């Protein structure tokens, strides 16, 4: 059955025919036949997920589909289940798929047995292990504290240790997830995992990047290197376990003494031009002392291991293979010992555990050296920031230093795939190519909804002028009088305080975004107030109001934005053009929160008259056909009693 026949079947079952969706399906079919890179802007109501899934399912083409978040991965899974279910009814054919998340989302059975977190922290994990659960800790009630103790960790689950891990055959990630990955036609991943993971046989797969307007941000986050108090404290803890002695180093004092003066009571994240001023101290006070402690421990443990081996007539195959893979012992030394049985005995397991910790420390020290090298190189194309946050586990502030690529170009190579599709409700092809290096043919599909029932009110207020906050609150009161449900889209975290004491509201950060969205959908709250995620990533249907505080230009205080502006100036480019493009994408996303289905209507209020300076913003609203109202006299409605 081809894509057209399957689509007609869905239409016969009551699914709406959409012209823009049919065009999208045709574009995907061309991509599957010809390869290349296509960027498709598919406005709300296109049904873009079905548009690319239908040709993928019917063609049998292997694919990787990447979306912004783990929540969106789970939504994609539901769409795939729906379509593959109908496809099997029609054809009798199964379509294999797997939702793949980063390693850290999965349970490590070995760590679970060694760490033994309290039952109240584990939640329902023991019960889930008795079911067909796939080991995904994000779908459990396990606490974040417990997750950090029992999840799959690269530095713990090293290639050498995996060869001797007693739970390897049961491992949720390295056995079950990897098996599903190898066998599945369709893999669903998120952008961060797409950046970090080396997928096999990509030349046989098509890559679909959904929510592509946010790709560069996710690639930057995934490519960030960091050192923190917590990072060092974990490393020192392993050194102490191996040595049996206290390691007299204080990363807490080191970070606090050098960074605390940079922060204020309200500001716990600071952009820096460079981290190079801290490199010498980082080496002298932490890196070199840790390396010295490690060197002494390593020398002693290798001597212990050699003595242990000298006293054995025979060793297990697993122990010998493990020791060979660590590269800590000369091959000619290990060649002297004969392997005569499969599984290690109790004494060998104790040796494996000690050597594994050496392997762990070795990997951590490599990361430390790489971080220091990046600091010393101090390249223009990298950005730097420091932050602090309270750590329940440390019972003090966790200070952090971070380095990230200003523009994450080259992280995804489109030529390594059979074809690449990038899609979103809002796409700027120039921005995607500029920030990620991915360019291709661009297609813009038509709008699907009638926006004549939408009123867009621009108040005569300038966020740079005195009294703007009071006028924002007045607009909030008016839109609440007009609509049962209201979304408030802010651009600055400080403005959340303006809504303290208001009734029937929830603010972003008070609960998971998923929970907050469900609460406003169900009417448990009337107003949802937030920042980035509310502009771009929520779906609340029905009649409602939206209050936009101002045009969503990224704050220069944002570390990524700051360093992009700095870099563009350094190479002679105009950073404002970049900022303007980003603001326009986000503005269009924000407008898209109002109409999510054909019957939706409502009001959008923007408390920022600077919109008239930017023709593309106004032209976009006119193209949609919304009713634009400019309130020159902002206070008139309050004295007249007229809502809008």
C-alpha positions as CSV (number, residue, x, y, z in Angstrom):
1,X,0.0,0.0,0.0
2,X,1.4,3.4,-1.0
3,X,1.1,6.7,0.9
4,X,-1.8,8.0,-1.3
5,X,-3.9,4.9,-0.7
6,X,-3.2,4.9,3.1
7,X,-4.1,8.6,3.2
8,X,-7.4,8.0,1.3
9,X,-8.2,5.2,3.8
10,X,-7.7,7.6,6.7
11,X,-10.0,10.1,5.0
12,X,-12.7,7.4,4.6
13,X,-12.5,6.9,8.4
14,X,-13.4,10.6,9.1
15,X,-9.9,12.1,9.0
16,X,-10.0,15.7,7.6
17,X,-8.6,16.1,4.1
18,X,-6.1,19.0,4.2
19,X,-4.5,20.5,1.0
20,X,-1.3,21.6,2.8
21,X,-0.9,18.1,4.3
22,X,-1.3,16.4,0.9
23,X,1.4,18.8,-0.5
24,X,3.7,17.9,2.5
25,X,3.2,14.1,1.9
26,X,4.2,14.6,-1.8
27,X,7.4,16.5,-0.7
28,X,8.3,13.7,1.7
29,X,7.8,11.1,-1.1
30,X,10.1,13.1,-3.3
31,X,12.7,13.2,-0.5
32,X,12.5,9.4,-0.1
33,X,13.0,9.0,-3.9
34,X,15.7,11.6,-4.5
35,X,17.4,12.3,-1.2
36,X,18.8,15.7,-0.5
37,X,17.8,18.2,2.2
38,X,14.3,19.8,2.4
39,X,13.1,22.4,4.9
40,X,9.3,22.6,5.2
41,X,7.3,25.3,7.1
42,X,4.0,23.7,8.0
43,X,1.8,26.0,10.0
44,X,-0.5,24.8,12.8
45,X,-3.2,22.6,11.4
46,X,-1.2,21.1,8.6
47,X,-0.9,17.8,10.4
48,X,2.9,17.7,9.8
49,X,3.5,14.6,12.0
50,X,1.1,12.5,9.9
51,X,2.4,14.1,6.7
52,X,5.9,12.7,7.2
53,X,4.9,9.5,9.1
54,X,2.5,8.2,6.4
55,X,5.2,8.1,3.6
56,X,7.8,6.6,6.0
57,X,5.4,3.9,7.2
58,X,4.2,2.9,3.7
59,X,7.6,3.0,2.1
60,X,9.3,0.8,4.7
61,X,12.1,3.4,4.7
62,X,14.3,3.4,7.8
63,X,14.3,6.7,9.5
64,X,15.4,8.7,12.6
65,X,12.9,11.2,13.8
66,X,14.2,13.9,16.1
67,X,12.1,16.3,18.1
68,X,12.8,18.9,20.8
69,X,12.0,17.2,24.1
70,X,11.3,13.8,25.7
71,X,7.6,15.0,26.2
72,X,7.3,15.5,22.4
73,X,8.9,12.0,21.9
74,X,6.1,10.5,23.9
75,X,3.5,12.4,21.8
76,X,5.2,11.2,18.6
77,X,5.0,7.6,19.9
78,X,1.2,8.0,20.3
79,X,0.9,9.2,16.7
80,X,3.0,6.3,15.4
81,X,1.0,3.8,17.4
82,X,-2.2,5.1,15.9
83,X,-0.9,5.0,12.3
84,X,0.9,1.7,12.5
85,X,-2.2,0.1,14.1
86,X,-4.4,1.1,11.2
87,X,-1.6,0.1,8.7
88,X,-1.5,-3.4,10.2
89,X,-5.3,-3.7,10.0
90,X,-5.1,-2.9,6.3
91,X,-2.0,-4.8,5.3
92,X,-1.3,-7.3,8.1
93,X,2.3,-5.8,8.2
94,X,4.0,-4.7,11.4
95,X,6.0,-1.5,11.5
96,X,8.8,-1.6,14.0
97,X,9.7,1.6,15.9
98,X,11.5,2.5,19.1
99,X,11.6,5.6,21.3
100,X,15.2,6.1,22.2
101,X,16.3,8.5,25.0
102,X,19.7,9.4,26.3
103,X,21.5,6.7,28.4
104,X,21.0,8.7,31.6
105,X,17.2,8.1,31.4
106,X,17.6,4.3,31.8
107,X,18.0,2.2,34.9
108,X,21.4,0.6,35.5
109,X,20.7,-2.7,37.4
110,X,24.3,-2.9,38.6
111,X,24.2,0.5,40.2
112,X,20.8,-0.2,41.7
113,X,22.1,-3.2,43.6
114,X,25.3,-1.4,44.7
115,X,23.7,2.0,45.7
116,X,20.5,0.6,47.2
117,X,18.5,3.9,47.5
118,X,15.7,4.1,50.1
119,X,12.4,2.7,49.0
120,X,10.7,6.1,49.2
121,X,13.2,7.4,46.7
122,X,12.9,4.5,44.3
123,X,9.1,4.9,44.1
124,X,7.5,2.3,41.7
125,X,10.8,1.2,40.1
126,X,10.8,-2.3,41.8
127,X,7.3,-2.9,40.7
128,X,8.0,-1.8,37.1
129,X,10.9,-4.2,36.9
130,X,8.4,-7.0,37.3
131,X,6.6,-5.9,34.1
132,X,7.4,-5.3,30.5
133,X,8.9,-1.9,31.4
134,X,11.7,-0.6,29.2
135,X,13.8,0.8,32.0
136,X,12.8,4.5,31.2
137,X,13.2,6.2,34.6
138,X,11.3,9.3,33.2
139,X,8.2,7.1,33.2
140,X,8.6,6.1,36.9
141,X,8.0,7.9,40.2
142,X,11.7,7.6,41.1
143,X,13.0,10.8,42.7
144,X,15.7,12.9,41.0
145,X,18.1,12.1,43.8
146,X,17.7,8.4,43.2
147,X,17.9,8.7,39.4
148,X,21.4,10.2,39.7
149,X,22.4,7.1,41.7
150,X,20.9,4.3,39.6
151,X,20.9,5.6,36.0
152,X,23.2,4.5,33.2
153,X,26.4,6.6,33.4
154,X,29.1,6.7,30.8
155,X,31.9,7.0,33.3
156,X,30.5,4.0,35.3
157,X,29.4,1.8,32.4
158,X,32.7,1.9,30.5
159,X,33.3,-0.5,27.6
160,X,35.7,-2.5,29.6
161,X,33.3,-2.9,32.6
162,X,30.4,-3.8,30.3
163,X,32.3,-6.9,29.3
164,X,32.2,-8.2,32.9
165,X,29.0,-6.6,34.3
166,X,27.0,-9.3,36.0
167,X,23.8,-7.8,34.7
168,X,24.9,-7.2,31.1
169,X,22.4,-9.7,29.6
170,X,19.5,-8.0,31.5
171,X,20.7,-4.4,30.9
172,X,17.9,-2.1,29.9
173,X,20.1,0.1,27.8
174,X,23.0,-1.8,26.4
175,X,21.0,-4.9,25.6
176,X,17.3,-4.1,25.3
177,X,17.4,-0.5,23.9
178,X,20.3,-1.3,21.6
179,X,18.5,-4.4,20.3
180,X,15.3,-2.3,19.6
181,X,17.4,0.3,17.9
182,X,19.0,-2.2,15.6
183,X,15.7,-3.9,14.7
184,X,13.5,-0.8,14.3
185,X,12.5,0.8,11.1
186,X,11.7,4.1,12.8
187,X,13.7,5.6,15.7
188,X,12.3,8.5,17.7
189,X,15.0,10.5,19.4
190,X,15.4,14.1,20.8
191,X,17.7,16.8,19.5
192,X,20.1,16.5,22.4
193,X,20.6,12.8,21.7
194,X,20.8,13.4,18.0
195,X,23.8,15.6,18.7
196,X,25.6,13.2,21.1
197,X,24.9,9.8,19.8
198,X,26.6,8.0,16.9
199,X,23.9,6.1,15.1
200,X,24.8,3.1,13.0
201,X,24.2,2.9,9.2
202,X,22.9,6.4,8.9
203,X,23.4,6.2,5.1
204,X,20.4,3.8,5.1
205,X,18.2,6.1,7.1
206,X,16.3,9.3,6.4
207,X,16.6,12.0,9.1
208,X,13.5,14.0,10.1
209,X,14.1,16.9,12.4
210,X,10.8,18.2,13.8
211,X,10.5,21.4,15.8
212,X,13.6,22.5,13.8
213,X,13.3,26.1,14.8
214,X,14.9,25.2,18.2
215,X,17.6,22.8,16.8
216,X,20.5,25.2,17.3
217,X,19.7,25.7,21.0
218,X,19.5,22.0,21.7
219,X,22.7,21.4,19.8
220,X,24.5,24.1,21.9
221,X,23.2,22.6,25.2
222,X,24.3,19.1,24.2
223,X,27.8,20.3,23.2
224,X,28.4,22.2,26.5
225,X,31.3,21.2,28.7
226,X,31.1,21.9,32.4
227,X,33.0,21.5,35.7
228,X,31.2,22.0,39.0
229,X,31.6,21.5,42.8
230,X,29.4,18.4,42.4
231,X,31.5,17.0,39.6
232,X,34.7,17.3,41.7
233,X,33.0,16.0,44.8
234,X,32.0,12.8,43.0
235,X,35.5,12.3,41.7
236,X,37.1,12.9,45.1
237,X,34.6,10.5,46.6
238,X,35.8,7.7,44.4
239,X,39.4,8.5,45.2
240,X,38.7,8.3,48.9
241,X,37.0,4.9,48.5
242,X,40.0,3.5,46.6
243,X,42.6,5.0,49.0
244,X,40.7,4.5,52.2
245,X,41.8,7.9,53.3
246,X,40.4,11.5,53.2
247,X,41.5,13.5,50.2
248,X,42.1,17.0,51.7
249,X,40.8,19.1,48.8
250,X,37.8,21.4,48.9
251,X,36.2,22.2,45.5
252,X,33.5,24.0,47.5
253,X,36.1,26.6,48.8
254,X,37.8,26.8,45.4
255,X,34.7,27.7,43.5
256,X,33.1,29.9,46.2
257,X,36.3,32.0,46.7
258,X,36.6,32.7,43.0
259,X,33.0,33.0,41.8
260,X,30.8,34.1,44.6
261,X,31.5,37.9,44.1
262,X,30.2,37.6,40.6
263,X,26.6,36.9,41.7
264,X,23.9,38.9,43.3
265,X,20.8,37.8,45.4
266,X,18.7,37.7,42.2
267,X,21.4,36.8,39.6
268,X,22.8,33.3,39.9
269,X,24.0,33.0,36.3
270,X,26.8,35.3,34.9
271,X,28.2,35.6,31.4
272,X,32.0,35.7,31.2
273,X,34.3,36.8,28.3
274,X,36.7,34.0,29.2
275,X,37.5,31.4,31.8
276,X,41.2,31.6,31.2
277,X,41.8,33.7,34.3
278,X,40.8,30.7,36.4
279,X,42.9,28.1,34.6
280,X,46.2,28.4,36.6
281,X,44.4,28.1,39.9
282,X,42.2,25.3,38.6
283,X,45.4,23.4,37.7
284,X,47.3,24.2,40.9
285,X,44.5,23.8,43.4
286,X,42.5,21.0,42.0
287,X,43.7,19.3,38.8
288,X,47.3,18.6,39.7
289,X,46.7,17.5,43.3
290,X,43.9,15.2,42.1
291,X,46.3,13.7,39.5
292,X,49.0,13.2,42.1
293,X,46.5,11.3,44.4
294,X,45.3,9.3,41.5
295,X,48.9,8.4,40.4
296,X,49.7,7.1,43.8
297,X,46.5,5.0,44.1
298,X,47.0,3.7,40.5
299,X,50.6,2.6,41.2
300,X,49.5,0.8,44.4
301,X,46.5,-0.9,42.9
302,X,48.4,-2.1,39.8
303,X,51.0,-3.6,42.1
304,X,48.3,-5.3,44.2
305,X,46.7,-6.6,41.0
306,X,50.0,-8.0,39.7
307,X,50.6,-9.7,43.1
308,X,47.1,-11.2,43.0
309,X,47.6,-12.5,39.5
310,X,51.0,-13.9,40.3
311,X,49.4,-16.1,42.9
312,X,46.8,-17.6,40.5
313,X,47.4,-20.6,38.3
314,X,44.4,-19.6,36.2
315,X,42.0,-16.7,35.8
316,X,38.5,-16.3,34.3
317,X,38.0,-15.3,30.7
318,X,36.0,-12.3,31.7
319,X,38.7,-11.0,34.1
320,X,41.5,-11.4,31.5
321,X,39.4,-9.7,28.8
322,X,38.5,-6.9,31.2
323,X,42.2,-6.3,32.2
324,X,43.2,-6.3,28.6
325,X,40.6,-3.7,27.7
326,X,41.7,-1.3,30.4
327,X,45.2,-0.9,28.9
328,X,46.6,-0.6,32.4
329,X,48.7,-3.7,32.1
330,X,51.4,-4.6,29.5
331,X,50.2,-7.3,27.1
332,X,53.3,-9.4,27.7
333,X,52.4,-9.5,31.4
334,X,48.8,-10.6,30.9
335,X,49.9,-13.2,28.3
336,X,51.5,-15.1,31.1
337,X,48.2,-16.0,32.6
338,X,45.9,-18.7,31.3
339,X,42.1,-18.2,31.2
340,X,40.3,-21.4,32.1
341,X,36.8,-20.6,33.2
342,X,34.1,-18.1,32.2
343,X,32.8,-16.1,35.2
344,X,35.0,-14.3,37.7
345,X,35.0,-15.6,41.3
346,X,34.5,-13.5,44.4
347,X,38.2,-12.4,44.7
348,X,38.3,-11.5,41.0
349,X,35.1,-9.5,41.3
350,X,36.7,-7.4,44.1
351,X,39.7,-6.8,41.8
352,X,37.4,-5.8,38.9
353,X,35.6,-3.3,41.1
354,X,38.8,-1.6,42.1
355,X,40.2,-1.5,38.6
356,X,36.8,-0.2,37.3
357,X,37.2,2.8,39.6
358,X,40.6,3.5,38.1
359,X,39.0,3.4,34.7
360,X,36.3,5.8,35.9
361,X,38.9,8.3,37.3
362,X,40.9,8.0,34.1
363,X,37.9,9.1,32.1
364,X,37.0,12.0,34.4
365,X,40.6,13.2,34.3
366,X,40.5,13.2,30.5
367,X,37.4,15.4,30.6
368,X,39.1,17.7,33.1
369,X,42.2,18.1,30.8
370,X,39.9,18.7,27.8
371,X,38.1,21.4,29.7
372,X,41.3,23.1,30.8
373,X,42.6,23.0,27.2
374,X,39.5,24.7,25.9
375,X,39.9,27.4,28.6
376,X,43.5,28.0,27.6
377,X,42.8,28.1,23.9
378,X,40.1,30.8,24.6
379,X,38.7,30.7,21.0
380,X,36.3,33.3,19.7
381,X,33.8,30.6,18.6
382,X,33.2,29.5,22.2
383,X,31.1,31.1,24.9
384,X,31.6,31.0,28.7
385,X,29.4,31.3,31.8
386,X,29.3,30.5,35.5
387,X,26.3,29.8,37.7
388,X,25.3,28.6,41.1
389,X,22.4,26.7,42.4
390,X,21.5,25.1,45.8
391,X,22.3,21.4,46.0
392,X,20.3,19.4,48.4
393,X,22.8,16.6,48.2
394,X,25.8,18.9,48.9
395,X,23.9,21.0,51.4
396,X,25.7,24.0,49.9
397,X,25.8,25.9,46.6
398,X,26.9,24.0,43.5
399,X,29.0,26.4,41.5
400,X,29.5,25.6,37.8
401,X,31.8,26.7,35.0
402,X,30.6,26.1,31.4
403,X,32.0,26.3,27.9
404,X,29.8,26.0,24.8
405,X,30.0,26.5,21.0
406,X,28.6,29.9,20.0
407,X,27.2,28.4,16.8
408,X,26.9,24.6,16.7
409,X,27.8,24.2,13.1
410,X,28.9,20.9,11.8
411,X,27.5,18.8,14.6
412,X,25.0,17.2,12.3
413,X,26.3,16.1,8.9
414,X,23.3,16.0,6.5
415,X,25.4,14.2,3.9
416,X,25.7,11.1,6.2
417,X,22.0,10.4,5.8
418,X,20.0,9.1,2.9
419,X,18.0,12.3,3.0
420,X,17.1,15.0,5.6
421,X,13.8,16.8,6.3
422,X,13.6,19.7,8.7
423,X,10.1,21.0,9.6
424,X,8.3,23.2,12.0
425,X,5.4,25.6,12.1
426,X,7.9,28.4,11.8
427,X,11.2,28.0,9.9
428,X,13.7,30.6,8.8
429,X,16.0,28.7,6.4
430,X,18.7,31.4,6.6
431,X,18.8,31.1,10.4
432,X,19.0,27.3,10.4
433,X,21.9,27.4,7.8
434,X,23.6,30.2,9.7
435,X,23.4,28.6,13.1
436,X,23.7,24.9,12.3
437,X,25.3,24.8,8.9
438,X,22.4,22.8,7.4
439,X,21.0,24.2,4.2
440,X,18.6,22.9,1.6
441,X,15.4,23.5,-0.5
442,X,12.8,25.5,1.4
443,X,9.0,25.1,1.1
444,X,6.3,27.2,2.8
445,X,2.9,25.6,3.1
446,X,-0.3,27.7,3.4
447,X,-2.2,28.5,6.6
448,X,-5.0,26.1,7.5
449,X,-7.2,28.1,9.9
450,X,-9.5,31.1,9.7
451,X,-7.9,33.9,11.7
452,X,-10.7,36.4,11.2
453,X,-12.0,35.4,14.6
454,X,-8.8,36.5,16.2
455,X,-8.2,40.1,17.5
456,X,-4.6,41.3,17.9
457,X,-4.4,44.4,20.2
458,X,-1.2,46.4,20.2
459,X,-1.2,48.7,23.3
460,X,0.4,52.2,23.1
461,X,3.2,51.2,25.5
462,X,6.9,50.9,25.3
463,X,8.7,48.5,27.6
464,X,11.6,50.9,27.8
465,X,9.4,53.6,29.2
466,X,8.4,54.3,32.8
467,X,5.0,52.9,33.9
468,X,5.1,49.9,31.5
469,X,4.8,47.3,34.3
470,X,1.6,49.0,35.6
471,X,0.2,49.0,32.1
472,X,1.1,45.3,31.7
473,X,-0.9,44.5,34.8
474,X,-3.9,46.6,33.5
475,X,-3.9,44.6,30.3
476,X,-3.8,41.4,32.3
477,X,-6.9,42.4,34.3
478,X,-8.7,43.3,31.1
479,X,-7.9,40.1,29.2
480,X,-9.0,38.1,32.3
481,X,-12.3,39.8,32.2
482,X,-12.7,38.9,28.6
483,X,-11.6,35.2,28.6
484,X,-12.0,32.2,30.8
485,X,-8.5,30.9,30.0
486,X,-5.4,33.1,29.6
487,X,-1.8,32.4,28.7
488,X,0.7,35.1,29.8
489,X,3.9,35.0,27.7
490,X,6.8,36.8,29.3
491,X,10.4,37.4,28.2
492,X,12.0,38.1,31.5
493,X,11.9,35.9,34.7
494,X,11.8,39.0,36.9
495,X,8.3,39.8,35.5
496,X,6.9,36.7,37.1
497,X,6.8,38.6,40.4
498,X,4.3,41.1,38.9
499,X,1.6,38.4,39.2
500,X,2.2,37.4,42.8
501,X,-1.0,37.1,44.7
502,X,-3.3,36.7,41.7
503,X,-5.9,34.0,42.0
504,X,-6.5,30.8,39.8
505,X,-3.0,31.1,38.3
506,X,0.1,28.9,38.0
507,X,3.6,29.9,37.1
508,X,6.1,28.0,35.0
509,X,8.5,26.2,37.4
510,X,5.9,25.4,40.1
511,X,5.3,22.0,38.5
512,X,6.3,20.1,35.4
513,X,5.1,21.9,32.2
514,X,3.0,18.8,31.3
515,X,1.2,19.0,34.7
516,X,0.6,22.8,34.3
517,X,-0.8,22.3,30.8
518,X,-3.2,19.6,32.0
519,X,-4.4,21.8,34.8
520,X,-5.3,24.7,32.6
521,X,-7.0,22.3,30.0
522,X,-9.1,20.8,32.8
523,X,-10.0,24.2,34.2
524,X,-8.2,23.7,37.6
525,X,-6.4,26.9,36.9
526,X,-7.5,29.8,34.7
527,X,-4.1,31.4,33.9
528,X,-0.8,30.0,33.0
529,X,2.2,32.3,33.2
530,X,5.7,31.6,31.8
531,X,8.6,32.2,29.5
532,X,10.2,30.3,26.6
533,X,8.3,27.0,26.8
534,X,4.9,28.8,26.7
535,X,5.8,30.7,23.6
536,X,6.8,27.6,21.6
537,X,5.7,24.3,23.1
538,X,2.2,24.1,24.4
539,X,-1.2,23.1,23.0
540,X,-4.2,24.5,24.9
541,X,-7.3,24.3,22.7
542,X,-10.5,26.3,22.8
543,X,-11.4,30.0,23.2
544,X,-8.8,31.9,25.2
545,X,-6.7,35.0,25.6
546,X,-3.0,35.5,25.3
547,X,-1.0,38.4,26.8
548,X,2.4,39.0,25.4
549,X,4.5,41.2,27.6
550,X,6.7,42.4,24.8
551,X,8.4,41.4,21.5
552,X,10.4,38.3,22.3
553,X,13.9,39.6,21.6
554,X,16.4,37.4,23.5
555,X,18.0,39.2,26.4
556,X,21.7,40.0,25.9
557,X,22.1,38.7,29.4
558,X,21.3,35.2,28.1
559,X,24.7,33.6,27.8
560,X,24.2,32.1,24.3
561,X,22.7,35.3,23.0
562,X,25.5,37.4,24.6
563,X,28.3,35.4,23.0
564,X,26.5,35.2,19.6
565,X,26.3,39.0,19.6
566,X,30.0,39.3,20.6
567,X,31.1,36.8,18.0
568,X,29.1,38.5,15.2
569,X,30.6,41.9,16.1
570,X,34.0,40.4,16.1
571,X,33.6,39.1,12.5
572,X,32.0,42.4,11.3
573,X,28.4,41.2,11.1
574,X,25.3,43.1,12.4
575,X,24.1,41.2,15.5
576,X,20.7,42.9,15.5
577,X,19.7,41.2,12.2
578,X,20.3,37.9,13.9
579,X,18.4,39.0,17.0
580,X,15.5,40.2,14.9
581,X,15.2,37.0,13.0
582,X,15.1,35.0,16.2
583,X,12.5,37.3,17.7
584,X,10.3,37.0,14.6
585,X,10.4,33.2,14.8
586,X,9.5,33.2,18.5
587,X,6.7,35.8,17.9
588,X,5.1,33.7,15.2
589,X,5.3,30.7,17.6
590,X,3.6,32.7,20.3
591,X,0.8,33.8,17.9
592,X,0.4,30.1,17.0
593,X,-0.5,29.3,20.6
594,X,-4.0,30.8,20.1
595,X,-5.6,28.9,17.3
596,X,-4.9,25.1,17.7
597,X,-8.0,23.9,15.8
598,X,-10.6,25.2,13.4
599,X,-13.1,26.3,16.0
600,X,-10.6,28.3,18.2
601,X,-10.8,32.0,18.6
602,X,-9.7,34.7,21.0
603,X,-7.7,37.8,21.7
604,X,-3.9,38.5,21.8
605,X,-2.7,41.6,23.5
606,X,0.9,42.8,23.0
607,X,2.2,45.5,25.4
608,X,4.8,46.7,23.0
609,X,4.2,49.4,20.4
610,X,7.7,48.9,18.9
611,X,6.2,46.3,16.7
612,X,5.3,49.0,14.2
613,X,9.1,49.4,13.5
614,X,9.4,45.9,12.1
615,X,7.4,45.4,8.9
616,X,7.8,41.6,8.9
617,X,5.9,41.3,12.2
618,X,2.9,43.4,11.0
619,X,2.9,41.8,7.6
620,X,2.7,38.4,9.2
621,X,-0.4,39.4,11.1
622,X,-2.0,40.9,8.0
623,X,-1.2,37.7,6.0
624,X,-3.0,35.7,8.7
625,X,-6.0,37.9,8.4
626,X,-6.3,38.8,12.1
627,X,-8.1,41.9,13.2
628,X,-5.3,44.4,14.3
629,X,-6.3,47.0,16.8
630,X,-3.9,49.7,17.9
631,X,-4.9,51.3,21.2
632,X,-3.4,54.8,21.1
633,X,-5.1,55.8,24.4
634,X,-4.1,52.9,26.7
635,X,-6.1,54.1,29.7
636,X,-9.4,55.0,27.9
637,X,-10.9,51.6,28.2
638,X,-10.4,51.4,32.0
639,X,-12.2,54.7,32.6
640,X,-15.0,53.9,30.1
641,X,-15.5,50.3,31.4
642,X,-15.1,49.0,27.8
643,X,-13.0,45.8,28.0
644,X,-11.7,46.0,24.4
